[in-house]
Amino acid sequence: MRQKHFEQQNRKLWDEFNGVLKALEKFSLKKIQSKKALRLPFLYRQICNHYALSLSREYSPALVGYLHSMA
């Protein structure tokens, strides 16, 4: 898969993950909507998978670094 398509396909998930992390920084886990909190482990596993894929597919250092920072 080409990098551009990979990014387009997964951008919403990355944005959702970042949104949950920002909410966690501002509020406690109890104050975050339970649906968001319950999705965090799933999102994290997906981020780690995307990071591993970006390394194995030798995508750009910018994308690999971005995914590494989230993982």
PDB file as gemmi writes it, atoms N, CA and C in Angstrom:
CRYST1    1.000    1.000    1.000  90.00  90.00  90.00 P 1                      
ATOM      1  N   MET A   1       0.844  -1.174   0.000  1.00  0.00           N  
ATOM      2  CA  MET A   1       0.000   0.000   0.000  1.00  0.00           C  
ATOM      3  C   MET A   1       0.890   1.239   0.000  1.00  0.00           C  
ATOM      4  N   ARG A   2       0.515   2.169  -0.805  1.00  0.00           N  
ATOM      5  CA  ARG A   2       1.267   3.420  -0.851  1.00  0.00           C  
ATOM      6  C   ARG A   2       1.014   4.236   0.405  1.00  0.00           C  
ATOM      7  N   GLN A   3       2.022   5.023   0.764  1.00  0.00           N  
ATOM      8  CA  GLN A   3       1.956   5.799   1.991  1.00  0.00           C  
ATOM      9  C   GLN A   3       0.766   6.751   2.002  1.00  0.00           C  
ATOM     10  N   LYS A   4       0.523   7.407   0.908  1.00  0.00           N  
ATOM     11  CA  LYS A   4      -0.570   8.386   0.861  1.00  0.00           C  
ATOM     12  C   LYS A   4      -1.904   7.706   1.162  1.00  0.00           C  
ATOM     13  N   HIS A   5      -2.139   6.564   0.571  1.00  0.00           N  
ATOM     14  CA  HIS A   5      -3.379   5.824   0.809  1.00  0.00           C  
ATOM     15  C   HIS A   5      -3.442   5.330   2.260  1.00  0.00           C  
ATOM     16  N   PHE A   6      -2.328   4.867   2.783  1.00  0.00           N  
ATOM     17  CA  PHE A   6      -2.238   4.419   4.174  1.00  0.00           C  
ATOM     18  C   PHE A   6      -2.622   5.550   5.127  1.00  0.00           C  
ATOM     19  N   GLU A   7      -2.090   6.741   4.867  1.00  0.00           N  
ATOM     20  CA  GLU A   7      -2.399   7.902   5.707  1.00  0.00           C  
ATOM     21  C   GLU A   7      -3.870   8.286   5.602  1.00  0.00           C  
ATOM     22  N   GLN A   8      -4.415   8.321   4.396  1.00  0.00           N  
ATOM     23  CA  GLN A   8      -5.816   8.678   4.210  1.00  0.00           C  
ATOM     24  C   GLN A   8      -6.742   7.674   4.893  1.00  0.00           C  
ATOM     25  N   GLN A   9      -6.387   6.417   4.801  1.00  0.00           N  
ATOM     26  CA  GLN A   9      -7.212   5.355   5.362  1.00  0.00           C  
ATOM     27  C   GLN A   9      -7.236   5.390   6.893  1.00  0.00           C  
ATOM     28  N   ASN A  10      -6.147   5.832   7.518  1.00  0.00           N  
ATOM     29  CA  ASN A  10      -6.023   5.727   8.965  1.00  0.00           C  
ATOM     30  C   ASN A  10      -6.038   7.055   9.710  1.00  0.00           C  
ATOM     31  N   ARG A  11      -6.122   8.165   9.009  1.00  0.00           N  
ATOM     32  CA  ARG A  11      -6.054   9.484   9.638  1.00  0.00           C  
ATOM     33  C   ARG A  11      -7.136   9.683  10.701  1.00  0.00           C  
ATOM     34  N   LYS A  12      -8.367   9.232  10.448  1.00  0.00           N  
ATOM     35  CA  LYS A  12      -9.451   9.415  11.419  1.00  0.00           C  
ATOM     36  C   LYS A  12      -9.143   8.689  12.731  1.00  0.00           C  
ATOM     37  N   LEU A  13      -8.595   7.496  12.635  1.00  0.00           N  
ATOM     38  CA  LEU A  13      -8.254   6.736  13.832  1.00  0.00           C  
ATOM     39  C   LEU A  13      -7.163   7.447  14.623  1.00  0.00           C  
ATOM     40  N   TRP A  14      -6.157   7.971  13.934  1.00  0.00           N  
ATOM     41  CA  TRP A  14      -5.071   8.684  14.611  1.00  0.00           C  
ATOM     42  C   TRP A  14      -5.603   9.936  15.292  1.00  0.00           C  
ATOM     43  N   ASP A  15      -6.497  10.629  14.615  1.00  0.00           N  
ATOM     44  CA  ASP A  15      -7.082  11.838  15.199  1.00  0.00           C  
ATOM     45  C   ASP A  15      -7.940  11.494  16.426  1.00  0.00           C  
ATOM     46  N   GLU A  16      -8.681  10.408  16.326  1.00  0.00           N  
ATOM     47  CA  GLU A  16      -9.492   9.980  17.468  1.00  0.00           C  
ATOM     48  C   GLU A  16      -8.603   9.642  18.662  1.00  0.00           C  
ATOM     49  N   PHE A  17      -7.507   8.924  18.411  1.00  0.00           N  
ATOM     50  CA  PHE A  17      -6.569   8.559  19.476  1.00  0.00           C  
ATOM     51  C   PHE A  17      -6.000   9.821  20.133  1.00  0.00           C  
ATOM     52  N   ASN A  18      -5.574  10.771  19.328  1.00  0.00           N  
ATOM     53  CA  ASN A  18      -5.043  12.023  19.867  1.00  0.00           C  
ATOM     54  C   ASN A  18      -6.099  12.779  20.662  1.00  0.00           C  
ATOM     55  N   GLY A  19      -7.336  12.744  20.202  1.00  0.00           N  
ATOM     56  CA  GLY A  19      -8.415  13.406  20.922  1.00  0.00           C  
ATOM     57  C   GLY A  19      -8.659  12.790  22.290  1.00  0.00           C  
ATOM     58  N   VAL A  20      -8.615  11.478  22.368  1.00  0.00           N  
ATOM     59  CA  VAL A  20      -8.794  10.801  23.656  1.00  0.00           C  
ATOM     60  C   VAL A  20      -7.636  11.133  24.585  1.00  0.00           C  
ATOM     61  N   LEU A  21      -6.423  11.152  24.059  1.00  0.00           N  
ATOM     62  CA  LEU A  21      -5.269  11.482  24.897  1.00  0.00           C  
ATOM     63  C   LEU A  21      -5.352  12.911  25.424  1.00  0.00           C  
ATOM     64  N   LYS A  22      -5.784  13.840  24.572  1.00  0.00           N  
ATOM     65  CA  LYS A  22      -5.925  15.231  25.026  1.00  0.00           C  
ATOM     66  C   LYS A  22      -6.999  15.346  26.102  1.00  0.00           C  
ATOM     67  N   ALA A  23      -8.073  14.601  25.944  1.00  0.00           N  
ATOM     68  CA  ALA A  23      -9.133  14.621  26.953  1.00  0.00           C  
ATOM     69  C   ALA A  23      -8.623  14.048  28.277  1.00  0.00           C  
ATOM     70  N   LEU A  24      -7.786  13.027  28.197  1.00  0.00           N  
ATOM     71  CA  LEU A  24      -7.212  12.443  29.416  1.00  0.00           C  
ATOM     72  C   LEU A  24      -6.292  13.422  30.123  1.00  0.00           C  
ATOM     73  N   GLU A  25      -5.585  14.240  29.356  1.00  0.00           N  
ATOM     74  CA  GLU A  25      -4.700  15.236  29.959  1.00  0.00           C  
ATOM     75  C   GLU A  25      -5.500  16.295  30.718  1.00  0.00           C  
ATOM     76  N   LYS A  26      -6.681  16.640  30.205  1.00  0.00           N  
ATOM     77  CA  LYS A  26      -7.485  17.691  30.820  1.00  0.00           C  
ATOM     78  C   LYS A  26      -8.343  17.168  31.972  1.00  0.00           C  
ATOM     79  N   PHE A  27      -8.884  15.970  31.794  1.00  0.00           N  
ATOM     80  CA  PHE A  27      -9.841  15.447  32.760  1.00  0.00           C  
ATOM     81  C   PHE A  27      -9.386  14.085  33.270  1.00  0.00           C  
ATOM     82  N   SER A  28      -9.982  13.658  34.354  1.00  0.00           N  
ATOM     83  CA  SER A  28      -9.692  12.315  34.844  1.00  0.00           C  
ATOM     84  C   SER A  28     -10.439  11.302  33.985  1.00  0.00           C  
ATOM     85  N   LEU A  29     -10.060  10.056  34.119  1.00  0.00           N  
ATOM     86  CA  LEU A  29     -10.676   8.994  33.332  1.00  0.00           C  
ATOM     87  C   LEU A  29     -12.176   8.897  33.626  1.00  0.00           C  
ATOM     88  N   LYS A  30     -12.571   9.219  34.839  1.00  0.00           N  
ATOM     89  CA  LYS A  30     -13.980   9.138  35.223  1.00  0.00           C  
ATOM     90  C   LYS A  30     -14.830  10.179  34.505  1.00  0.00           C  
ATOM     91  N   LYS A  31     -14.245  11.316  34.157  1.00  0.00           N  
ATOM     92  CA  LYS A  31     -15.007  12.395  33.528  1.00  0.00           C  
ATOM     93  C   LYS A  31     -15.094  12.265  32.015  1.00  0.00           C  
ATOM     94  N   ILE A  32     -14.314  11.376  31.450  1.00  0.00           N  
ATOM     95  CA  ILE A  32     -14.356  11.170  30.000  1.00  0.00           C  
ATOM     96  C   ILE A  32     -15.505  10.213  29.695  1.00  0.00           C  
ATOM     97  N   GLN A  33     -16.155  10.430  28.587  1.00  0.00           N  
ATOM     98  CA  GLN A  33     -17.249   9.548  28.200  1.00  0.00           C  
ATOM     99  C   GLN A  33     -16.752   8.104  28.193  1.00  0.00           C  
ATOM    100  N   SER A  34     -17.536   7.223  28.723  1.00  0.00           N  
ATOM    101  CA  SER A  34     -17.124   5.830  28.851  1.00  0.00           C  
ATOM    102  C   SER A  34     -16.815   5.189  27.498  1.00  0.00           C  
ATOM    103  N   LYS A  35     -17.526   5.592  26.451  1.00  0.00           N  
ATOM    104  CA  LYS A  35     -17.266   5.023  25.127  1.00  0.00           C  
ATOM    105  C   LYS A  35     -15.850   5.365  24.660  1.00  0.00           C  
ATOM    106  N   LYS A  36     -15.454   6.616  24.894  1.00  0.00           N  
ATOM    107  CA  LYS A  36     -14.101   7.032  24.506  1.00  0.00           C  
ATOM    108  C   LYS A  36     -13.062   6.274  25.308  1.00  0.00           C  
ATOM    109  N   ALA A  37     -13.279   6.171  26.590  1.00  0.00           N  
ATOM    110  CA  ALA A  37     -12.320   5.490  27.460  1.00  0.00           C  
ATOM    111  C   ALA A  37     -12.212   4.012  27.099  1.00  0.00           C  
ATOM    112  N   LEU A  38     -13.313   3.397  26.747  1.00  0.00           N  
ATOM    113  CA  LEU A  38     -13.294   1.981  26.392  1.00  0.00           C  
ATOM    114  C   LEU A  38     -12.586   1.729  25.067  1.00  0.00           C  
ATOM    115  N   ARG A  39     -12.565   2.712  24.205  1.00  0.00           N  
ATOM    116  CA  ARG A  39     -11.891   2.538  22.906  1.00  0.00           C  
ATOM    117  C   ARG A  39     -10.380   2.742  22.981  1.00  0.00           C  
ATOM    118  N   LEU A  40      -9.900   3.296  24.067  1.00  0.00           N  
ATOM    119  CA  LEU A  40      -8.475   3.613  24.165  1.00  0.00           C  
ATOM    120  C   LEU A  40      -7.569   2.398  23.940  1.00  0.00           C  
ATOM    121  N   PRO A  41      -7.801   1.252  24.576  1.00  0.00           N  
ATOM    122  CA  PRO A  41      -6.919   0.096  24.317  1.00  0.00           C  
ATOM    123  C   PRO A  41      -6.941  -0.346  22.855  1.00  0.00           C  
ATOM    124  N   PHE A  42      -8.132  -0.340  22.238  1.00  0.00           N  
ATOM    125  CA  PHE A  42      -8.233  -0.702  20.823  1.00  0.00           C  
ATOM    126  C   PHE A  42      -7.437   0.271  19.964  1.00  0.00           C  
ATOM    127  N   LEU A  43      -7.621   1.555  20.221  1.00  0.00           N  
ATOM    128  CA  LEU A  43      -6.917   2.570  19.436  1.00  0.00           C  
ATOM    129  C   LEU A  43      -5.411   2.441  19.593  1.00  0.00           C  
ATOM    130  N   TYR A  44      -4.969   2.188  20.816  1.00  0.00           N  
ATOM    131  CA  TYR A  44      -3.529   2.061  21.058  1.00  0.00           C  
ATOM    132  C   TYR A  44      -2.951   0.864  20.306  1.00  0.00           C  
ATOM    133  N   ARG A  45      -3.654  -0.250  20.316  1.00  0.00           N  
ATOM    134  CA  ARG A  45      -3.180  -1.428  19.568  1.00  0.00           C  
ATOM    135  C   ARG A  45      -3.083  -1.117  18.077  1.00  0.00           C  
ATOM    136  N   GLN A  46      -4.067  -0.375  17.565  1.00  0.00           N  
ATOM    137  CA  GLN A  46      -4.039  -0.017  16.149  1.00  0.00           C  
ATOM    138  C   GLN A  46      -2.863   0.910  15.835  1.00  0.00           C  
ATOM    139  N   ILE A  47      -2.602   1.855  16.715  1.00  0.00           N  
ATOM    140  CA  ILE A  47      -1.476   2.767  16.521  1.00  0.00           C  
ATOM    141  C   ILE A  47      -0.172   1.983  16.486  1.00  0.00           C  
ATOM    142  N   CYS A  48      -0.010   1.050  17.414  1.00  0.00           N  
ATOM    143  CA  CYS A  48       1.210   0.229  17.443  1.00  0.00           C  
ATOM    144  C   CYS A  48       1.342  -0.602  16.174  1.00  0.00           C  
ATOM    145  N   ASN A  49       0.223  -1.124  15.696  1.00  0.00           N  
ATOM    146  CA  ASN A  49       0.235  -1.892  14.454  1.00  0.00           C  
ATOM    147  C   ASN A  49       0.624  -1.001  13.283  1.00  0.00           C  
ATOM    148  N   HIS A  50       0.063   0.184  13.217  1.00  0.00           N  
ATOM    149  CA  HIS A  50       0.382   1.113  12.124  1.00  0.00           C  
ATOM    150  C   HIS A  50       1.843   1.535  12.179  1.00  0.00           C  
ATOM    151  N   TYR A  51       2.357   1.707  13.377  1.00  0.00           N  
ATOM    152  CA  TYR A  51       3.772   2.058  13.529  1.00  0.00           C  
ATOM    153  C   TYR A  51       4.655   0.938  12.985  1.00  0.00           C  
ATOM    154  N   ALA A  52       4.347  -0.298  13.357  1.00  0.00           N  
ATOM    155  CA  ALA A  52       5.124  -1.435  12.868  1.00  0.00           C  
ATOM    156  C   ALA A  52       5.032  -1.550  11.346  1.00  0.00           C  
ATOM    157  N   LEU A  53       3.849  -1.342  10.803  1.00  0.00           N  
ATOM    158  CA  LEU A  53       3.681  -1.393   9.353  1.00  0.00           C  
ATOM    159  C   LEU A  53       4.487  -0.294   8.664  1.00  0.00           C  
ATOM    160  N   SER A  54       4.475   0.888   9.235  1.00  0.00           N  
ATOM    161  CA  SER A  54       5.209   1.999   8.614  1.00  0.00           C  
ATOM    162  C   SER A  54       6.712   1.726   8.605  1.00  0.00           C  
ATOM    163  N   LEU A  55       7.192   1.060   9.628  1.00  0.00           N  
ATOM    164  CA  LEU A  55       8.615   0.692   9.658  1.00  0.00           C  
ATOM    165  C   LEU A  55       8.925  -0.374   8.604  1.00  0.00           C  
ATOM    166  N   SER A  56       8.096  -1.405   8.556  1.00  0.00           N  
ATOM    167  CA  SER A  56       8.368  -2.506   7.625  1.00  0.00           C  
ATOM    168  C   SER A  56       8.197  -2.086   6.166  1.00  0.00           C  
ATOM    169  N   ARG A  57       7.312  -1.145   5.913  1.00  0.00           N  
ATOM    170  CA  ARG A  57       7.080  -0.667   4.547  1.00  0.00           C  
ATOM    171  C   ARG A  57       7.994   0.495   4.169  1.00  0.00           C  
ATOM    172  N   GLU A  58       8.809   0.908   5.125  1.00  0.00           N  
ATOM    173  CA  GLU A  58       9.785   1.980   4.922  1.00  0.00           C  
ATOM    174  C   GLU A  58       9.120   3.266   4.426  1.00  0.00           C  
ATOM    175  N   TYR A  59       8.064   3.674   5.135  1.00  0.00           N  
ATOM    176  CA  TYR A  59       7.416   4.943   4.836  1.00  0.00           C  
ATOM    177  C   TYR A  59       8.327   6.086   5.268  1.00  0.00           C  
ATOM    178  N   SER A  60       7.936   7.296   4.977  1.00  0.00           N  
ATOM    179  CA  SER A  60       8.774   8.462   5.235  1.00  0.00           C  
ATOM    180  C   SER A  60       9.119   8.590   6.722  1.00  0.00           C  
ATOM    181  N   PRO A  61      10.300   9.141   7.008  1.00  0.00           N  
ATOM    182  CA  PRO A  61      10.688   9.349   8.412  1.00  0.00           C  
ATOM    183  C   PRO A  61       9.694  10.221   9.178  1.00  0.00           C  
ATOM    184  N   ALA A  62       9.042  11.145   8.495  1.00  0.00           N  
ATOM    185  CA  ALA A  62       8.055  12.005   9.167  1.00  0.00           C  
ATOM    186  C   ALA A  62       6.871  11.179   9.669  1.00  0.00           C  
ATOM    187  N   LEU A  63       6.356  10.284   8.837  1.00  0.00           N  
ATOM    188  CA  LEU A  63       5.221   9.455   9.237  1.00  0.00           C  
ATOM    189  C   LEU A  63       5.632   8.461  10.321  1.00  0.00           C  
ATOM    190  N   VAL A  64       6.789   7.837  10.146  1.00  0.00           N  
ATOM    191  CA  VAL A  64       7.283   6.882  11.147  1.00  0.00           C  
ATOM    192  C   VAL A  64       7.475   7.597  12.485  1.00  0.00           C  
ATOM    193  N   GLY A  65       8.032   8.786  12.461  1.00  0.00           N  
ATOM    194  CA  GLY A  65       8.234   9.553  13.688  1.00  0.00           C  
ATOM    195  C   GLY A  65       6.929   9.948  14.349  1.00  0.00           C  
ATOM    196  N   TYR A  66       5.948  10.322  13.531  1.00  0.00           N  
ATOM    197  CA  TYR A  66       4.633  10.682  14.051  1.00  0.00           C  
ATOM    198  C   TYR A  66       3.985   9.494  14.763  1.00  0.00           C  
ATOM    199  N   LEU A  67       4.016   8.346  14.138  1.00  0.00           N  
ATOM    200  CA  LEU A  67       3.423   7.153  14.737  1.00  0.00           C  
ATOM    201  C   LEU A  67       4.222   6.709  15.957  1.00  0.00           C  
ATOM    202  N   HIS A  68       5.522   6.855  15.896  1.00  0.00           N  
ATOM    203  CA  HIS A  68       6.361   6.514  17.047  1.00  0.00           C  
ATOM    204  C   HIS A  68       6.018   7.404  18.243  1.00  0.00           C  
ATOM    205  N   SER A  69       5.792   8.657  17.990  1.00  0.00           N  
ATOM    206  CA  SER A  69       5.468   9.569  19.098  1.00  0.00           C  
ATOM    207  C   SER A  69       4.135   9.204  19.742  1.00  0.00           C  
ATOM    208  N   MET A  70       3.203   8.692  18.973  1.00  0.00           N  
ATOM    209  CA  MET A  70       1.924   8.278  19.550  1.00  0.00           C  
ATOM    210  C   MET A  70       2.045   6.962  20.294  1.00  0.00           C  
ATOM    211  N   ALA A  71       2.879   6.061  19.777  1.00  0.00           N  
ATOM    212  CA  ALA A  71       3.048   4.749  20.431  1.00  0.00           C  
ATOM    213  C   ALA A  71       3.902   4.912  21.665  1.00  0.00           C  
TER     214      ALA A  71                                                      
END                                                                             
